[in-house]
Amino acid sequence: MTTQDSPEIEVILAQPRGFCAGVERAIDIVERALVKYGAPVYVRHEIVHNKHVVDTLKERGAIFVEEIDEVPAGAVTVFSAHGVSQKVEEGAELRALDVLDATCPLVTKVHKEGRRYAAKGYDIVLVGHLGHPEVEGTLGQIPGTVHVISEPEEVDTLNVGNPDAVAFVTQTTLSVNDTKDVIAALRKRFPNIIGPDTRDICYATQNRQTAVIELSKQVDLLLVVGAHNSSNSNRLREIGENFGLPSFLIQNADDLKREWLGGVKRIGLTAGASAPEKLVQETINRLRETHTVSVRTLDGVEENVHFKLPPELSDVPRPAGAMKAWGEAAQR
C-alpha cells in the first residue's frame, strides 16, 4: 500500500494497444457460439495467443484441441484467428463438424493473394516465421511452390523455377518495418517480382509498433503485456530494446519484478494485439502497491476497424458481462 513517502512513477500508455479487430472478432465468435449452441464448443489451437483469453473461454465451456481428430464427429468447432490449412478444412468436413471460421480477414486475404499468384504459375515467397500457426495455415492454403524466409540473407539461397515469375506475400503479424529489408532484397534479386501493396500489411501490427517507437523516446523502461508465443508482442519488446531500453514481455501483473523499477521515473506500457486491456490495468494497479502512480496516454491512432461475424452468429448476443473479462478496449 502506498504512502506519502512512496516513490513517484509515471506510466505512459501506448495508443493504440491491445486487442485488434481480428482478435475481437475471434473471441466474439467463440462467445456467441457458446450462447447459441451451448457448451462445449471446440476450438482448434489457441483462439489467439493469450493464456488469459484461453483460460477465460475454457471456464465458459470452450474446449481447446490441437487437431481436428480430437473433436467428436458433428461438434461445433471454431478455427482460430491464425487460419488453417486446406487439409484441416477437409478433415473437418470428413468428420461433419459444424465449423465457424474465426480466421482474421486479413489472413484470409493473404491466402487469396497466394492462391491467385499460384494459379499463374509463380513461385511464391512467404515472408514470415516458419512454425508460426499463421504461416503453417498459409502454407496449407497455397498450392504450388512456396518458400518461407524471414531474413534478407536468405534471399540469395532461394532456388526458383523462373526468376521472372516470382511473387511474395507476408505474415500479417509483421509490420512494414519488419519486412522492408527482406522485400528490398527480393526486389533486387528478382526485379519483376510482384506482391501486395504495403497498405495491405496488417494495420494493427503497424499501428502498435509505430506507437511503441514514439513511446520508447519518452520512457526509462518498457513493459509489453502479451504472451511469450505472440509474434507481435515479442516484436514490441524488441523495439524497446533497439532504443536501448530495459524492455520486458510480461503475461500479467504477476510477472512484474520490483528490481526492474529501481531509478525508473517513466514506464512505457503497451499490450500485444491478443492481450486484453484488463491485464494492462491490473499491471498499473500492481505498480500502485509500491509507488505513487500517475497515468497518461500518448496521442495516437484511434482504430475503428470492425470485421463482420459469420452470418449464423450475427443476431446472437454476447453473454452478459463478457466484456468485463477483457476490459475496455484501448482504442475505445
N, C-alpha and C positions, 0 to 999 in steps of 0.2 A: 504494500500500500504506500502510495507516495505521500511525502510530507513537504513542508515548505523548503526543506533542505535538499529535496530530490533534485538530481541534475536535470537540466532542461535539454530537450531534444526536439528538433523539428522533423516531422515526417512529410515528405513531398510525394504526392501520389501521381503516377503517370496517367495521362489521358490520351487515348483510351487504354484500358487494361481489361483482363479477364475475358469472360465469355464472348465469343464471336457468334455471328448469326448461324453458322453451320452447327456449332456446338449446342446453341439454344434449341435449334430445330431437332437435333438428335435426341436430346434429353426429353423434349416435349413429346416426341413420338413414343418413347417408352412410357412416359407418364400417362398419356392419353390412351395408349393401348391397354394399360392396366385398368383404367376406368372402363373402357368398352368391353374388354374380354375377360377381365378378372385375372388374378394370379393363377398359375405362373405365366409370365411372358419370358421367352428365352431370347437371349442376346448373344450373338456370336462375337467373341472378343470383347474387350472393354469398349463400352459405347463411345467414350472419349478417354483420353489418358489422364485420369484423375481418380485417385483412390476414394476421396470423399464422395464424389459423384457416384462411383460404382457401389460403394457401401450403402449409401442412402437409397439407391434404387433397389438393391438387394433387400433392404428392410421392407420395401413396399411390395416385394413379390417378384422382382426380376431375377432370373437365373442366368448366370453368365457361363458360357461354354466356349471351348477352344475350337471345336469342329462341329459341323452340321450333324454328323452321325451320333452325337451325344443328345440330340433333340428328339423327343418322341414324335413318331410319324403324325402329321397333321397339326402339330402345335403351332401357335402364334410365335413367330420368330422375327427378330429385328437384326438387320445388318448394321454394323457400326458406322460411324461418320467417316471412317477411313476408306470405306469401299471394299469390295470383294472381287475375286476373280470370277470368270465365267464358269469355271469348274465348280466353284462353291454354289453359284446360282443353279447350275444343272443338278447338283446334289440335293439342293433344297427342293427342286421340282420333283425329283425322283421320290423323295420322302413325303411329297404332298404337303409341304409346310406352308402355312399361311404367312407369307413374307411381307414385312413392312421394311422398306429400304430407307435407312437413315443416312445413306451416303451424302456427304456435303455436295450440294450442287456444283461447287467449283471443282471438286474432284471428278464428278461425272463429266464436266466439261473437258477435263484433261483426257479422260477415257475416249470421248467422242473425237477429239482432235487426233489422238493417236491412231484410232481406227481409220480416220479419214486419210492420214498420211500412209498408213499401211496398205490401204486399198489402191494407192497409186504406186506401190512397189518400193517405197522409200525404206532405207534403213532408218531406224528411229533411235535417237539418243535421249534417254530419260535422265535428266539431271536430278539426282536425289541420293538418298542413303539406302543402300541395299539392306534388306532386313526390316525396314520400317513397314508397318502394316499397309500404309497407303501405297508405297512402292510395290509391295507384293501384289496388292489388288490390281494396280495399274498394269503390271507385267502380265497378269492373267486376263486382262481385258483387251490387249492389243495383239492381234495375230502378226506373224512375221518376225523379223529380226529386231530386237530391242537391246540396246547396250545401256547399262546403268553406270554412270560416273558421277563423282562428287567433287573432283579436283581438276584444275586446269591441266596439270601434268599428265592426266590420264588420256587427254585428247590425242596425244601423239601415238598412243598404243592402239587406238581404235582401228579395227580391220573391217572396212565396209565394202559392200559389193560394188557400188558405183559412187565415187566421190561427188558426183553431180546430182545424186538422188538421196540426200540425207536431210532429215528433219529432226527437230528436238521438241520435247515437252519438259515440264519441270514439276517436281513435287510441290504441292501447294503450301506446305509449311516452311518453304524457303522464300526469302524476300528477293527483291530486285538486287539488293546489295550482296546477298548470299550467292546469287547465280551469275552476276555480271562477268566475273573473271573467266568462268567456265564457258559462258556463251561467247565471250570475246575470242577465246582460244578456238572454239568451234568455228566461228566465222572466219578466222584467219586461215585455218586449215581447209575448210570447206566453204569457199566464197559464195556458193549457190545454196547454202543451207537455208531451210525455211523453218519458221517456228512462230509461236504466238506472240502478239504484241506484249510489251511489258505491262500494259494496262490489264492484261489477263492474269497477272500474278495476284495471288490472294491478297485482297485489300487489308484483311485483319492482320496478317503477318507483317506486312509493310508498315501499317499504322502503328503497331505496337513497338516495332523496332525503332521507328522514327521518334516515337515518344521517349524511349529509353535513351536514345542518343542525346536528346535535349536534357533529359533528367540527369544523365551522368555528368553533365557540365556543372551541376549545381550542388552535388552532394558529396559526402565523405564515405558513404557506404551504400551499396545497392543490395536490396533484398528482392528476389523474384519468387513469388508463390507459384508453385507448379510441381508436376510430377517429374521424377528423375528420368522417366522414359518418354517425356514430352520433348519433341524436337524443337518446337518454337520456344518453350520455356528455357531450355538449355542455351539456345542462341541469345536470348535476352541477357542471361548471365554472362555469356562470353563478351557481349558488347560492353558491359561494365568493366570486365577485366581488360579489354582493349583500351579503355580510358585510364588504366592503372588503378582502378578502384578495387578495394576488397568487395567481392561480389559473391553472393551465396544463393543457391537454389534451395528453398525450404518447402516441404509438403504442407506444413501448417505451423501454427504458433509454437508447438512443442519442439520444433527443430531449432528455434531461435536460441542462440548461445550468448550469455551475458558478456563473455570475454570479447565478442565482436564489437561491443559498444564503447569500449574504452576510448576516451578522447573524441568520440564522434558527436558532432553538433547537428548534422543534417543527414537523414536517412532517405534514400530514394526507395520507393516501394511500388512494385508493379506485380502483375499476375499474367501467366500464360493464358492462351486462348481457351484452355479447358478448365481453368481454375475459377471457382465461384467467388463472388465478392465477399461472401461470408467469411472466407478464410483470410482475406485481406483485413477485414475489420477485427477479426479475432487476433491477428498479429499486432495491430495497433493497441488493442486492449491489453495484450501481454506486455507491451512496452510501457504502458501506463502503470503497471505494477511496480516498476522501479524508477520511472522517470516522469517528469512533468512534460507532457507531450502536447505540442501544437501541430495541427494538420492543415495542409493546403493542397490544392490540386492544380497541377500545371494546366495552362491553356493547351488545347489540342483538338484533334478531330473528333467531332460528335458523330458516331456511327448510327445510321438509321436504316441499316440493311435488314430485311426480313425475308426469309425463304418460305415458300408455301409448304404446307404439310401434305402428306398423301391424302387423296380425296376421301378415303374411307375414315379419316380421323378429323377432317376439317370442322365437323359440327360437334365434336366431342369436347366437353370442357376439361380443363386441367383439374386435378384433385384440389380440394380446398387446402390452402396453406402450402401448396407446392413450392412457391417462390421463396418461402421463408427458409427453406433448406439451402438456398443458393445466395440469398441476399439480393439487394438491389443491384442490377447490372451497372457496371462502372460508367457506361455512357448515358444512362437514363437520367 
